[in-house]
């Protein structure tokens, strides 16, 4: 058998070296770096474009909605498609589609004006974000097939490092740089070229077999009913397994906390401390360092942290860090003006304490995220893994956005420090809920990988795929 025609699971090993030695994993990893950096950079370029065309905060809200709403609408469809079709070709098609759509902005800007130009921009942005919903679960479901379960923690640590790096590079470096050097139109061409590079990388991945039967075409009414039934099967699979439910609760809480921190950190710097908006780096930078330290630590020693209680403990510690940051700055509530304007001598101690808490929060958030993702991959058999991750991605958007909006209003009404304390308390409560769920009647790994009688075809397909891997 040609070794390139099947997915290769190597012998167990610790650390990053063994997974980086896997050429297929390296290709997927580099494709993730290119695709996610491009995604964050193009979000910056899109917002700059709308600001240039309209100067309107309302239209900026529309563009943000255009690239977030698909996460709620299409995650169910994406998970089913990932399980119906070979994951390699889902990755190729989603990236290739984004190549064409990124380049289409240049055509829109040269051919249209006025309201039609704006509508076309919103439509293309919506479509690009829709394709991203297919890439994410296909990528997550492919990782275990490339590296095997014994190396999942190391692989997920590397992917988490890449996710963090892509956010920083895309939003803070690449996006502003390409707009400055090549203007908006040139920026879209550069992003299209990066997506093309990601397409070429995933095209080199070995073929994986379809793991779920496509019993009815999606264009028919019965096909759409089947699609919903298959997504519901994924939702039921998660809800019926305590460890998966516990990991999902932890991941949802982490996603919401990250959004809240990103939303409140600039206001914390300006309104609470009395600094410039860009001084939010005193929160973001230490949190980023903590996240990178966590990915390195968990990637190397995470094999001793597999039990669900470690995720609950990390989430409780992150909540404690949030609450401590709020308590640290409660003088703002008493003074009703930025602390450092009244106590300038406190600048060193206050900022140092804030940075230390940011480091702890980032370390805990990243650790819980890696352990939760690994738990989902470990407990989900190949035939349903794409749907499991689509459930998680959909819930992250669906559950995370309302609390963020509510807490933003609360921060304007009662102040940012009390909101940090509230978020911390809620995170600790969610850690307790996740721990209780995880202590339920947990099925063994073998049971978790045994689908019901209605999925016999899927079992046969997954077994054939496993046999091909072993051969």
C-alpha positions in Angstrom: 0.0 0.0 0.0 1.2 3.5 -0.8 1.9 5.2 2.6 0.6 8.5 1.3 -2.8 7.0 0.6 -3.8 6.5 4.2 -3.7 8.2 7.5 -0.8 7.2 9.6 -0.9 6.8 13.4 2.6 6.7 14.8 3.9 5.1 18.0 3.1 6.9 21.3 5.4 9.8 22.4 5.5 12.8 24.5 6.1 16.5 23.7 5.9 18.3 20.4 8.7 16.5 18.5 6.7 13.4 17.6 3.7 15.3 16.1 6.0 17.7 14.3 7.8 14.7 12.7 4.5 13.8 11.1 4.5 15.5 7.7 0.7 15.3 7.3 0.2 17.0 10.7 2.7 19.7 9.7 0.7 20.4 6.5 -2.5 20.7 8.4 -0.8 22.9 11.1 0.7 25.3 8.6 -2.6 25.4 6.7 -4.3 26.4 10.0 -1.8 29.2 10.5 -2.3 30.6 7.0 -6.1 30.2 7.1 -6.7 31.6 10.6 -4.3 34.5 10.2 -6.0 35.4 6.9 -9.4 35.2 8.6 -8.4 37.6 11.4 -6.6 39.9 9.0 -9.5 40.1 6.6 -11.9 41.0 9.5 -9.7 44.0 10.1 -9.6 45.0 6.4 -13.4 44.6 6.2 -14.0 46.9 9.1 -11.5 49.5 7.7 -13.3 49.3 4.3 -16.8 49.9 5.9 -15.4 52.8 7.9 -14.0 54.3 4.8 -17.2 53.9 2.8 -19.7 54.9 5.5 -18.1 56.3 8.6 -21.1 54.7 10.4 -21.0 52.6 13.6 -24.3 51.0 12.5 -22.7 49.7 9.3 -19.7 48.5 11.3 -22.3 46.5 13.4 -23.7 45.0 10.2 -20.3 43.8 9.0 -19.5 42.3 12.4 -22.9 40.6 12.3 -22.1 39.3 8.8 -19.0 37.4 10.0 -20.5 36.1 13.3 -24.0 35.1 12.4 -23.0 32.1 10.2 -21.5 30.5 13.3 -25.0 30.2 14.7 -26.8 29.3 11.5 -24.5 26.9 9.7 -22.6 25.0 12.4 -25.2 22.2 12.4 -25.0 21.8 8.6 -21.2 22.0 8.7 -20.9 19.1 11.2 -23.1 16.8 9.2 -21.3 17.6 5.9 -17.9 16.9 7.6 -19.2 13.5 8.6 -20.8 12.8 5.2 -17.8 13.6 3.0 -14.1 13.1 3.2 -12.6 15.7 5.5 -9.7 16.4 3.2 -12.0 17.7 0.4 -14.1 19.7 2.9 -10.9 21.5 3.9 -9.8 22.0 0.3 -13.2 23.2 -0.9 -13.7 25.7 2.1 -10.2 27.2 1.5 -10.6 27.4 -2.3 -14.0 29.0 -1.9 -12.4 31.7 0.3 -9.7 32.3 -2.3 -12.4 33.3 -4.8 -14.5 35.3 -2.4 -11.5 37.3 -1.1 -10.6 38.2 -4.6 -14.2 39.2 -5.4 -13.9 42.2 -3.1 -11.7 43.8 -5.6 -14.3 43.3 -8.4 -17.0 44.7 -6.1 -15.0 47.8 -5.3 -14.3 48.5 -9.0 -17.7 47.7 -10.4 -20.3 48.8 -7.8 -21.2 51.9 -5.9 -23.6 53.1 -3.2 -26.0 50.7 -1.5 -25.3 47.9 -4.0 -21.6 48.0 -3.2 -22.4 47.7 0.6 -24.9 44.9 0.1 -22.4 43.0 -2.0 -19.7 43.4 0.6 -22.0 42.2 3.4 -23.0 39.2 1.2 -19.4 38.2 0.4 -18.4 38.6 4.1 -21.4 36.4 5.1 -20.3 33.7 2.6 -16.7 33.7 3.7 -17.7 33.3 7.3 -20.0 30.5 6.3 -17.1 28.6 4.6 -15.1 29.1 7.8 -17.8 27.1 9.7 -16.9 24.0 7.5 -13.2 24.4 7.8 -13.1 24.4 11.7 -14.9 21.1 12.4 -13.2 19.4 9.5 -9.8 20.5 10.9 -10.6 19.4 14.4 -12.0 16.0 13.3 -8.9 15.4 11.1 -6.3 15.9 13.9 -7.0 12.6 15.7 -6.8 10.7 12.3 -3.3 12.1 11.7 -1.6 11.8 15.1 -3.6 9.2 17.0 -5.1 9.5 20.4 -1.8 9.3 22.4 -0.6 12.5 20.9 -3.8 14.5 20.9 -2.8 16.8 23.8 0.5 17.8 22.2 -1.2 18.3 18.8 -4.0 20.4 20.4 -1.4 22.5 22.3 0.3 23.3 19.0 -3.0 24.2 17.4 -3.9 26.4 20.3 -0.5 28.2 20.1 -1.2 28.8 16.4 -4.8 30.0 17.1 -3.4 32.6 19.5 -0.6 33.6 17.2 -2.9 34.0 14.2 -5.2 36.3 16.2 -2.3 38.6 17.2 -0.6 38.4 13.7 -3.8 38.9 11.8 -5.5 41.7 13.7 -2.5 43.5 15.1 0.2 43.1 12.4 -0.9 41.7 9.1 -4.2 43.5 8.7 -2.8 47.0 9.5 0.4 46.4 7.5 -1.3 45.3 4.3 -3.8 48.2 4.5 -0.9 50.6 5.0 1.3 49.2 2.2 -1.1 47.9 -0.3 -4.4 49.7 0.6 -7.6 47.8 1.0 -7.7 46.3 -2.5 -4.2 45.0 -2.3 -4.9 43.6 1.1 -7.7 41.5 -0.3 -5.4 40.1 -3.0 -2.7 39.2 -0.4 -5.3 37.4 1.8 -6.6 35.5 -1.3 -3.0 34.3 -1.9 -2.7 33.1 1.7 -5.9 31.1 1.4 -4.5 29.6 -1.8 -1.4 28.5 0.1 -3.6 26.9 2.7 -5.5 25.1 0.0 -2.3 23.7 -1.5 -1.2 22.4 1.9 -4.5 20.6 2.8 -4.5 19.2 -0.8 -1.4 17.2 0.2 -3.2 15.4 3.1 -4.0 11.7 2.7 -7.5 10.6 1.8 -9.8 9.7 4.6 -12.9 7.6 4.0 -16.5 8.9 4.5 -17.5 7.9 8.0 -21.3 8.6 7.9 -23.7 7.4 5.2 -25.2 9.9 2.8 -28.6 8.2 2.5 -30.5 11.1 0.8 -29.4 14.1 -1.3 -29.4 17.3 0.7 -31.4 19.1 -2.0 -34.5 17.1 -1.2 -36.9 17.5 1.6 -36.0 14.1 3.0 -32.3 15.0 2.7 -32.8 18.1 4.9 -34.8 16.0 7.4 -31.9 13.5 7.4 -29.4 16.4 7.9 -31.3 17.6 10.9 -31.6 14.1 12.2 -27.9 13.6 11.9 -27.1 16.9 13.7 -29.6 15.9 16.4 -27.7 12.6 16.7 -24.6 14.6 17.4 -26.3 16.8 19.9 -27.8 13.7 21.6 -24.4 12.0 21.5 -22.9 14.9 23.5 -25.9 15.3 25.9 -25.8 11.5 26.6 -22.2 11.4 27.8 -21.3 13.1 31.0 -17.6 13.7 30.1 -18.6 15.3 26.8 -21.2 17.5 28.5 -18.7 18.5 31.2 -16.1 19.4 28.5 -18.7 21.3 26.5 -19.8 23.4 29.6 -16.1 24.2 30.2 -15.4 25.2 26.6 -18.6 27.4 26.4 -17.6 29.2 29.6 -14.0 29.7 28.4 -15.3 31.1 25.0 -17.6 33.6 26.8 -14.9 34.7 29.3 -12.5 35.4 26.4 -15.1 37.5 24.6 -15.9 39.4 27.8 -12.2 40.0 28.5 -11.7 41.3 25.0 -14.7 43.6 25.3 -13.9 45.0 28.7 -10.1 45.3 28.7 -9.9 48.6 26.7 -12.6 50.2 29.0 -10.7 48.8 32.1 -7.6 50.6 30.9 -9.3 53.9 30.2 -12.2 54.2 32.7 -10.8 52.3 35.7 -7.0 52.9 35.5 -7.0 56.2 33.6 -4.7 55.0 30.8 -4.9 55.1 27.0 -7.1 52.5 25.2 -4.0 50.8 23.8 -2.8 50.3 27.4 -5.2 47.3 27.5 -2.0 45.5 26.5 -1.3 45.3 30.3 -4.1 42.7 30.3 -3.8 41.2 26.9 0.0 40.7 26.8 0.3 38.8 30.1 -2.8 36.8 29.3 -1.2 35.9 25.9 2.0 34.9 27.6 0.1 32.8 30.1 -1.8 31.1 27.2 1.5 30.3 25.4 3.0 29.0 28.6 -0.1 26.8 29.1 0.1 25.3 25.6 3.8 24.5 26.1 3.2 23.0 29.6 0.0 21.0 28.8 1.5 19.8 25.5 4.5 18.4 27.4 2.8 17.1 30.7 -0.9 17.1 29.8 -1.0 13.3 29.8 -1.2 13.4 33.6 -4.1 16.0 33.5 -6.6 14.0 31.5 -9.2 13.6 34.3 -12.2 16.1 34.1 -11.5 17.5 37.5 -8.4 19.3 36.1 -10.6 21.2 33.7 -13.0 22.2 36.5 -10.1 23.3 38.7 -8.6 25.4 35.9 -11.9 27.1 35.2 -12.4 27.8 38.9 -9.0 29.4 39.0 -9.7 31.5 36.0 -12.9 32.7 37.6 -11.0 33.5 40.8 -8.6 35.6 38.7 -11.4 37.5 37.1 -13.0 38.2 40.5 -9.6 39.3 42.0 -9.1 41.7 39.1 -12.5 43.3 39.9 -11.8 43.4 43.6 -8.3 44.9 43.0 -9.9 47.9 41.2 -13.0 48.4 43.4 -11.6 51.8 44.5 -12.8 53.0 41.1 -16.3 52.5 42.3 -15.6 54.6 45.4 -13.7 57.4 43.6 -15.9 57.6 40.6 -12.8 58.5 38.5 -9.8 56.6 37.3 -7.7 55.2 40.1 -4.3 56.4 38.8 -5.5 60.0 38.5 -6.1 60.0 42.2 -3.3 57.7 43.3 -0.6 58.1 40.7 1.9 56.5 43.1 0.0 53.3 42.8 0.8 52.9 39.1 3.6 50.3 39.7 1.8 48.1 42.2 -1.6 48.3 40.4 -0.3 47.5 36.9 2.0 44.8 38.2 -0.9 43.1 40.1 -3.1 43.4 37.0 -0.4 41.9 34.8 0.1 39.0 37.2 -3.6 38.3 37.3 -3.7 38.5 33.5 -0.9 35.9 33.3 -2.8 33.5 35.6 -6.1 34.0 33.8 -4.5 33.3 30.4 -2.7 30.2 31.7 -6.0 28.8 33.1 -8.1 29.6 30.1 -5.7 28.0 27.7 -5.2 24.9 29.8 -9.0 24.3 30.1 -9.4 24.9 26.4 -6.8 22.3 25.4 -8.0 19.7 27.9 -11.7 20.3 26.8 -10.9 20.0 23.1 -8.9 16.8 23.7 -11.7 15.3 25.7 -14.2 15.9 22.8 -11.8 14.3 20.4 -11.0 11.4 22.6 -14.6 10.5 23.5 -16.0 10.9 20.0 -15.6 8.1 17.4 -14.7 9.2 13.8 -18.2 8.6 12.4 -19.7 11.4 14.5 -16.7 13.6 15.5 -17.5 16.4 13.0 -21.0 16.8 14.4 -19.7 16.9 17.9 -17.4 19.8 17.1 -20.1 21.5 15.1 -22.3 21.3 18.2 -19.5 23.0 20.2 -18.9 25.7 17.7 -22.6 26.5 17.4 -23.1 26.7 21.1 -20.0 28.9 21.5 -21.6 31.5 19.3 -25.2 31.0 20.4 -24.5 30.9 24.1 -21.6 33.4 24.2 -23.0 36.4 22.4 -26.0 37.2 24.7 -24.0 37.2 27.9 -21.4 39.5 26.2 -24.1 42.0 25.3 -25.7 41.9 28.7 -22.5 42.2 30.6 -21.5 45.1 28.3 -24.6 47.0 29.3 -24.0 46.1 32.9 -20.5 47.5 32.7 -21.9 50.9 31.5 -24.5 50.9 34.2 -22.7 49.6 37.4 -19.0 49.8 36.4 -16.4 47.3 35.1 -15.0 46.0 38.4 -18.3 44.6 39.6 -18.8 42.9 36.2 -15.4 41.3 36.6 -16.5 40.0 40.0 -19.8 38.7 38.5 -18.0 37.0 35.6 -15.6 35.4 38.1 -18.4 34.1 40.3 -20.3 32.7 37.3 -17.2 31.0 36.0 -16.7 29.3 39.4 -20.3 28.2 39.4 -20.0 26.8 35.9 -16.8 24.9 37.0 -18.9 23.4 39.8 -21.7 22.4 37.4 -19.1 20.9 35.0 -17.6 18.9 37.8 -20.9 17.6 38.9 -21.8 16.6 35.4 -18.5 14.9 34.9 -19.0 12.7 37.9 -22.2 11.2 36.4 -22.5 7.7 35.2 -19.5 7.9 32.8 -19.4 5.3 30.1 -16.1 3.6 29.3 -14.1 4.7 26.3 -15.1 1.5 24.5 -18.8 2.2 25.2 -18.4 5.8 24.0 -17.1 4.5 20.8 -19.9 2.1 20.2 -22.8 3.8 18.3 -26.4 2.7 18.5 -28.0 0.2 16.2 -29.2 2.9 13.8 -25.6 3.7 12.9 -24.5 0.2 11.8 -23.4 1.5 8.4 -21.3 4.2 10.1 -19.7 1.6 12.3 -18.7 -0.5 9.3 -17.3 2.5 7.4 -15.3 3.6 10.5 -14.0 0.1 11.0 -12.9 -0.1 7.4 -11.1 3.2 7.7 -9.4 2.0 10.9 -8.3 -1.2 9.1 -6.9 0.8 6.3 -4.9 2.9 8.8 -3.5 -0.2 10.4 -2.5 -1.8 7.2 
